[in-house]
Amino acid sequence: MSFPLAFLSLLVELGLGYPDRLVRKIGHPVIWIGNLISFLDTSLNRATDTDAQRRFWGVAALVVIVFVPATIAFAIERLFGLLPLGILLTAIAASSLVAQRSLGSHVKAVADALDSGGIVAGRKAVSQIVGRDPERLDEAGVSRAAIESLAENFSDGITAPAFWLAIGGFAGGAAYKAANTADSMIGHRTKRHEAFGWAAARFDDLVNLPASRLTALAIVLAAFLIPGADPKAAWEAVWRDANKHRSPNAGWPEAAMAGALGLALAGPRAYGGVMVEDAFMGSGGRREANAQDIRSALRLYWTADAILVVAIGLVGLAIWL
């Protein structure tokens, strides 16, 4: 029943999202997982330990971070499975693991801000979705950052949790979300987290491998359906550029998006005042992106997302029948 669960979860999230009122009343699974990660980071990541010890405790922490949400989700799925319409109840709970609506709205907000408030508003809006230094970005930089975030988070925030929901049910989706949240919080190459967060970063790379490739494929297919998009260039960019990215996964959807839109994404970027060198995705494209390019990227995103939902639904229907 995992494929039908993934399909229904995507539909529920598309229709309802995760209401702000619910966040204010009870929080969100990512917040709960984040609290667990913060507790383990504070308790186990000691500056007096050697790197080997910190790496050991980082592995132990990752096991707890993944195991606890997965166990709770498994228990919920089994409990709801005893009730009428149990799969729908489980899908409502599991819909909190995907973020189609919020991703689209946050990226659209950057385009709207650029159009209505110029570069100052655009920088403020893009700072909500990227970790790089917004004050160093011009309009083209803000636009590229929004498009890159859209492509990468499409994979991490939608395709990957849907994939693991389809493979492992609610427990699989929850385990993935916990691992991905751990990477975002402790999987950094900083003095504090390079050793402790090593396991979280490597594990996140592993569990995102299937989704990044599937996301790139969905974007290439979507490019066939969007006037002005170039599916051939998207496919070529994926095979030419994706493996040059410093991330083993982010380059795949970014390269597909870059090729489809005729842009050059990624490249050198500043994070926390430090310039990070990276290869260009869609290296033959233009760098002068704008708000209209963000809107074009959103059309590709929603079309690719529809392809993903339909594909999971068809597999789920075949299994159900």
C-alpha distance (Angstrom), angle and dihedral (degrees) to the residues before:
residue distance angle dihedral
M1 . . .
S2 3.81 . .
F3 3.81 97.4 .
P4 3.83 92.7 51.0
L5 3.81 87.7 47.5
A6 3.82 91.8 53.2
F7 3.81 90.8 47.4
L8 3.79 94.4 49.3
S9 3.81 91.6 45.2
L10 3.80 90.8 55.0
L11 3.82 91.2 48.6
V12 3.80 92.7 48.4
E13 3.79 92.1 49.6
L14 3.81 91.3 46.9
G15 3.77 90.6 52.7
L16 3.79 101.7 38.4
G17 3.79 109.8 12.1
Y18 3.81 113.4 -165.0
P19 3.82 106.2 -56.2
D20 3.81 117.1 -124.8
R21 3.79 88.5 -135.5
L22 3.81 89.3 60.3
V23 3.80 90.7 49.9
R24 3.80 90.0 53.4
K25 3.82 93.1 47.9
I26 3.80 103.7 41.8
G27 3.80 107.1 -1.1
H28 3.81 125.2 -127.9
P29 3.84 132.9 -75.4
V30 3.79 90.4 -110.2
I31 3.82 89.4 54.7
W32 3.81 91.2 49.9
I33 3.80 91.7 47.7
G34 3.80 89.6 46.1
N35 3.80 90.6 54.3
L36 3.81 89.8 53.2
I37 3.81 91.2 49.0
S38 3.80 92.1 48.7
F39 3.80 90.8 50.4
L40 3.81 92.7 50.7
D41 3.79 92.3 44.0
T42 3.80 91.0 52.7
S43 3.81 93.7 43.4
L44 3.81 101.9 42.0
N45 3.80 107.9 23.7
R46 3.80 100.7 82.9
A47 3.80 121.0 175.7
T48 3.82 90.1 -146.0
D49 3.82 92.3 62.3
T50 3.78 123.4 92.2
D51 3.80 119.7 -109.2
A52 3.81 89.3 -104.7
Q53 3.79 91.3 54.0
R54 3.80 92.4 46.2
R55 3.79 90.4 50.0
F56 3.82 90.2 51.1
W57 3.80 92.0 50.6
G58 3.80 89.5 45.5
V59 3.80 89.9 57.5
A60 3.80 90.6 47.9
A61 3.79 90.9 48.8
L62 3.81 91.6 50.4
V63 3.81 90.9 53.2
V64 3.81 89.9 54.0
I65 3.82 92.8 43.2
V66 3.81 91.9 54.1
F67 3.80 98.6 35.5
V68 3.81 99.8 51.6
P69 3.85 98.9 54.1
A70 3.81 91.5 39.3
T71 3.81 91.4 52.9
I72 3.79 93.1 48.0
A73 3.81 91.2 47.6
F74 3.81 91.3 48.4
A75 3.80 90.6 51.9
I76 3.82 91.6 48.7
E77 3.81 91.7 49.5
R78 3.79 92.2 49.5
L79 3.82 91.7 46.9
F80 3.80 94.0 48.4
G81 3.79 89.3 45.0
L82 3.82 88.0 69.0
L83 3.81 91.5 58.8
P84 3.81 132.1 76.4
L85 3.82 109.9 -93.2
G86 3.79 87.2 12.6
I87 3.79 93.1 153.8
L88 3.82 90.1 56.5
L89 3.80 91.6 50.2
T90 3.79 89.7 49.3
A91 3.81 90.3 47.9
I92 3.80 90.7 53.6
A93 3.80 89.7 53.7
A94 3.82 93.1 42.9
S95 3.81 92.3 49.6
S96 3.81 86.7 77.5
L97 3.82 87.8 71.6
V98 3.83 95.5 64.5
A99 3.79 127.7 61.0
Q100 3.80 111.7 -163.5
R101 3.79 96.6 137.4
S102 3.79 98.2 41.2
L103 3.81 93.5 47.2
G104 3.79 92.2 50.9
S105 3.81 93.3 45.9
H106 3.81 94.5 47.8
V107 3.80 92.9 50.6
K108 3.80 92.4 44.0
A109 3.80 87.9 52.8
V110 3.82 89.2 62.2
A111 3.81 92.2 54.2
D112 3.81 91.0 45.9
A113 3.81 91.1 48.8
L114 3.80 92.7 51.2
D115 3.80 91.1 48.9
S116 3.80 96.2 46.3
G117 3.80 105.5 28.1
G118 3.79 106.4 20.8
I119 3.78 127.0 -138.0
V120 3.83 97.2 -26.6
A121 3.80 92.4 55.7
G122 3.80 91.1 41.0
R123 3.80 92.0 54.5
K124 3.79 91.2 49.9
A125 3.81 92.3 49.6
V126 3.81 95.5 46.6
S127 3.82 91.5 48.4
Q128 3.81 86.7 69.7
I129 3.81 92.5 64.6
V130 3.82 108.2 28.8
G131 3.77 135.5 55.5
R132 3.79 98.9 -145.0
D133 3.81 125.4 101.4
P134 3.84 106.1 -81.3
E135 3.81 94.6 -168.8
R136 3.80 89.7 65.8
L137 3.81 93.4 54.6
D138 3.78 126.1 97.0
E139 3.82 121.5 -159.4
A140 3.79 92.1 -80.2
G141 3.81 91.0 48.2
V142 3.79 92.3 49.8
S143 3.80 90.6 49.0
R144 3.80 93.8 48.2
A145 3.81 91.0 47.2
A146 3.81 91.0 53.3
I147 3.81 92.6 48.3
E148 3.81 92.8 46.5
S149 3.80 90.5 49.5
L150 3.80 90.3 48.9
A151 3.81 92.1 52.7
E152 3.81 96.2 44.4
N153 3.80 95.6 43.1
F154 3.79 91.3 46.8
S155 3.80 85.2 64.8
D156 3.83 98.8 38.1
G157 3.79 99.1 36.0
I158 3.79 103.4 36.3
T159 3.79 117.6 10.7
A160 3.81 95.8 41.8
P161 3.83 98.4 49.1
A162 3.82 89.7 42.5
F163 3.81 90.0 50.3
W164 3.79 93.2 50.6
L165 3.80 91.7 43.8
A166 3.79 87.2 54.5
I167 3.81 92.7 47.3
G168 3.80 101.6 37.9
G169 3.78 108.2 15.4
F170 3.80 122.3 -128.8
A171 3.81 90.5 -31.1
G172 3.80 91.6 54.2
G173 3.79 92.1 49.6
A174 3.80 92.7 47.0
A175 3.81 91.7 48.3
Y176 3.79 90.3 52.2
K177 3.81 93.1 48.0
A178 3.80 90.5 50.4
A179 3.82 92.1 50.3
N180 3.80 92.5 47.3
T181 3.81 92.2 48.4
A182 3.80 90.0 49.4
D183 3.80 90.4 53.7
S184 3.81 91.6 50.2
M185 3.81 91.9 50.5
I186 3.80 106.0 36.2
G187 3.81 106.6 7.3
H188 3.80 94.3 95.5
R189 3.80 131.5 120.7
T190 3.79 93.8 -122.6
K191 3.80 128.1 126.3
R192 3.80 90.6 -102.9
H193 3.80 99.1 44.3
E194 3.81 109.2 25.8
A195 3.81 92.4 94.5
F196 3.83 100.9 24.6
G197 3.81 93.5 45.4
W198 3.81 96.0 41.9
A199 3.82 94.1 99.6
A200 3.81 92.9 46.3
A201 3.81 92.2 51.7
R202 3.80 95.1 46.0
F203 3.82 93.6 44.8
D204 3.81 91.7 49.4
D205 3.80 89.8 51.8
L206 3.80 89.2 53.2
V207 3.80 99.1 47.4
N208 3.81 91.9 46.3
L209 3.82 95.6 54.1
P210 3.84 96.4 91.7
A211 3.80 95.3 43.1
S212 3.80 95.9 49.6
R213 3.80 91.0 55.3
L214 3.80 92.9 44.7
T215 3.80 91.0 49.1
A216 3.79 91.7 52.2
L217 3.81 89.5 50.6
A218 3.81 91.5 49.4
I219 3.82 90.8 51.3
V220 3.81 91.7 49.3
L221 3.82 90.3 50.5
A222 3.81 91.2 46.3
A223 3.81 89.3 53.9
F224 3.82 88.5 65.4
L225 3.81 88.6 61.2
I226 3.82 100.8 43.7
P227 3.83 117.8 81.1
G228 3.78 109.8 -123.7
A229 3.81 95.4 18.5
D230 3.81 117.8 116.6
P231 3.83 114.8 -138.8
K232 3.81 92.9 179.8
A233 3.81 92.3 54.5
A234 3.82 89.6 44.9
W235 3.81 91.5 54.2
E236 3.81 92.2 45.7
A237 3.81 92.2 48.7
V238 3.80 91.2 52.2
W239 3.80 93.3 53.5
R240 3.80 94.4 39.6
D241 3.80 102.4 41.2
A242 3.83 113.8 16.5
N243 3.80 96.5 84.9
K244 3.82 91.4 49.0
H245 3.82 91.6 66.6
R246 3.80 116.5 104.3
S247 3.82 87.6 -124.7
P248 3.83 117.6 67.7
N249 3.80 89.0 -140.5
A250 3.82 113.6 25.0
G251 3.79 93.2 66.5
W252 3.79 93.6 65.2
P253 3.82 100.3 63.6
E254 3.83 91.8 31.4
A255 3.80 92.3 53.4
A256 3.81 91.7 46.9
M257 3.81 91.3 49.9
A258 3.81 92.3 45.4
G259 3.79 93.9 50.6
A260 3.79 94.0 44.8
L261 3.82 91.8 52.1
G262 3.81 97.6 37.4
L263 3.81 92.1 -117.7
A264 3.79 135.5 132.9
L265 3.81 106.7 -131.0
A266 3.83 133.1 -179.3
G267 3.81 113.8 18.1
P268 3.84 122.4 133.3
R269 3.81 113.2 -9.4
A270 3.81 136.9 171.9
Y271 3.81 122.1 -121.3
G272 3.79 119.2 179.7
G273 3.78 91.0 -16.0
V274 3.83 92.2 -52.4
M275 3.80 119.7 114.2
V276 3.80 111.5 -131.9
E277 3.79 116.1 -158.3
D278 3.77 115.4 -140.5
A279 3.78 137.1 160.1
F280 3.78 121.6 -100.9
M281 3.79 118.4 -104.7
G282 3.78 111.1 -143.6
S283 3.78 88.3 15.1
G284 3.80 93.2 -174.0
G285 3.80 93.3 57.7
R286 3.81 133.6 92.5
R287 3.80 124.4 -89.6
E288 3.82 98.0 -153.3
A289 3.80 97.9 93.9
N290 3.81 121.9 167.7
A291 3.80 142.5 -178.3
Q292 3.79 91.2 -75.8
D293 3.80 89.5 58.0
I294 3.81 89.0 53.2
R295 3.80 89.2 54.3
S296 3.81 90.6 48.2
A297 3.80 89.0 51.1
L298 3.81 89.5 50.8
R299 3.82 90.7 53.6
L300 3.79 88.7 52.6
Y301 3.78 90.6 46.6
W302 3.80 95.9 51.6
T303 3.79 91.8 45.3
A304 3.81 92.2 48.5
D305 3.80 89.5 46.7
A306 3.80 90.0 53.0
I307 3.81 89.2 51.3
L308 3.80 89.6 51.7
V309 3.81 93.4 48.7
V310 3.81 93.1 47.4
A311 3.81 92.4 47.3
I312 3.81 92.5 51.5
G313 3.80 89.9 44.7
L314 3.80 93.2 52.4
V315 3.79 92.2 49.7
G316 3.80 89.7 46.3
L317 3.81 91.4 50.0
A318 3.80 91.0 49.9
I319 3.81 90.4 51.2
W320 3.81 92.6 44.9
L321 3.80 91.7 52.1
